[in-house]
Amino acid sequence: MEKPAIKPTNPCFSSGPCAKRPGWSVDSLKNVMAGRSHRAAPAKAQIEDAVNRQKALLGIPDDYLVGIVPGSDTGAFELALWNVIGSNPNGTDVLVWEAFSGDWCKDVEGQLKPDNLRVFKSAYGHIPDLSQVNSDHDVVFVWNGTTSGVRVPDGEWIAADRKGLTICDATSAVFAMDLPWEKLDIVTWSWQKALGSEAAHGMLVLSPRAVDRICNYKPKWPLPKLFRIKKGDAINAEIFKGATINTPSMLAVADCLDALDWVESVGGLEGTIARTNRNFSVLKDWVVRTDWAALLPASEKIASTTSVCLKVVDEWFESLGGDEKAAFIKSMTKLIDKDGAAYDIASYRDAPAGLRIWCGATVESSDLEKLLPWLEWAFATAKSQTLQQQAA
Ligand SMILES: Cc1ncc(COP(=O)(O)O)c(C=O)c1O
């Protein structure tokens, strides 16, 4: 098979950090408050702007708190877990179906050890039965499992009159999928995903019930300064008004504001969701007409539209051992990488050997179209090379 002549304009298809917005360059950071204190009025105003514009663009209810905290999505989600887990005597349910949800479970089960803990696990490509979640319990889950390409289908399974809190890592869903904010009590994300911005900081959203719970709970464990969001028994409201816990990167803030300008220019949330869905369709339609590729998710209903995970369904590939499969994917992605046609498209290290291609809004659908012949060429080339090696 001939090597394709046309490459994607932007070969960045990593699922995090994700592609910068079309047209981005370092010149986009010209408004950075370089060398200024983050507490100085113009710098603090930029931080507040980043918070307020995300809140408005995402349609987060007015009475929810939104803040910037340290440590990207991990920092924000860990902060949430360590402030709230164990506060619900009815119980805590944790949903696990890929690597990151598994990591949160390790913290809850292995470190925080709340009473009445229930863990619902399923294998890559699947999702636990959501009807098992008890709405009186707190529930810890990811909206979009970035490493398996499986997401929750919607928020229908969450009771509107729940007593428990929904604690949701939505990092690869925010700005790409509709989120039912009224059904979510604690939500986190990072700017490095659908915004194509920097990973430095995490976003933390708290519903009024989450605030109430945090204020009335004193965890059994000490909290490091980086996780402290209370002043005495009250929430530290300043953190949600641009006065961050510690020093943020003003360069990252400037980049986030640039990403938000771009989101506004493509029609806000509706625009970024439409772009994501269009991107997903490009891959999905290709999978339908390609006999060796399939979506890893068991059904389209639970298929992520951002971190699209593909498995190889070729009979010969299936006959290979685990290490051989991984080596084959490596040789395939190396071929594409070497020509600068696409970077970072192998599946996550703990996931089944396959491909993972980011389809968030910062990716152009025309680039995905240009990527498809490269996938076909790389598959055919790597297969014939491997067969030759096997025969030798
Ligand atoms: C679902 C999920 N949670 C958490 C993380 C960790 O994010 P970060 O490295 O921004 O903290 C990722 C990163 O890929 C993710 O996909």
The ligand as an ORCA input file, in Angstrom:
! r2SCAN-3c Opt
* xyz 0 1
  C     -10.472     10.700     33.576
  C      -9.170     11.320     33.968
  N      -8.969     11.695     35.231
  C      -7.815     12.274     35.615
  C      -6.790     12.498     34.738
  C      -5.537     13.138     35.225
  O      -5.529     14.418     34.772
  P      -4.349     15.438     35.107
  O      -3.096     14.786     34.644
  O      -4.736     16.643     34.343
  O      -4.355     15.636     36.559
  C      -6.954     12.154     33.403
  C      -5.870     12.375     32.438
  O      -5.844     11.856     31.354
  C      -8.161     11.561     33.009
  O      -8.354     11.215     31.751
*
